[in-house]
């Protein structure tokens, strides 16, 4: 399992998915909820697994469609 510290997780989300979440925002989401799952490795340090980042980003972005007809059918 590959893990990323908060700054690397922020860069990974931007590079892989175009999702811009600063390290500070990820820290806030750890507190209030709504962010990717994380692993606490010490009192002051957390890491994010690449799998958890991928899952969170996929849920955030939603499904993909081959064409607009398919999109409209899914929305109905």
N, C-alpha and C positions, 0 to 999 in steps of 0.2 A: 504494500500500500504506500503510495507516494503521498507525502504530506507537505503542506505549505504553511509558513508563518503568515500572519495577517497581511503584511505588505506584499508578499509573493502571491497570496490568494487574490488580492485586489488586482494585481497585474495579470494574473491568469484569467480572471473573469473578463477583463478588458480585451486581452489578446485573443482569447478563444471564442468569446461570444459577443464582444462589443458592449458588455455590461459594465458601466462605470460605477463602482462602489469604492470609495476611498477606504483606507484602513480605519479611519475614524468612524465612518459609517458602518463598517462591518462590526466594529466594537460596540456601537450603539445598538445594532440589530441583535447582538448577542444578549444584550440586556432587555430589550423590549420585545424581541421575537421577530420573526419574519425573515431571518437571514438563513444562510446555509448552516447545516449541522457542524459542530466543532468538537475538538477533543482538548480538554484542559490537561496540560502536561506539568504545570506547576501553578503556584498561586497567582503568578503574574503572566504566564505564557499559555497561549492556545495555538493549536494548529488545525488546519482544515485538510481533510483527505481530498484528493483530486476527484474521487468518485462522488463524494458529497457535494463538491462544487459543481460537478457536471449535472447531478440530479437536480440541484436547486436551480441552476441556470435553465435547464430544460423545462422545469415547471413554470418558471417565471416567463419564459418566452412563449410558452404555449405550443400547440400542435403546428406542424407544417402541412401545407397543402400543395397538390400538383397544379391546381388551377382555381380560379375564382368560383366556378360552379361547385367544386368540391367544398370550398370554404362556406358558401351559402347553404349548402345541404347540411353541413355540420352545425351551422347556427340555427337551423330550423327546428 
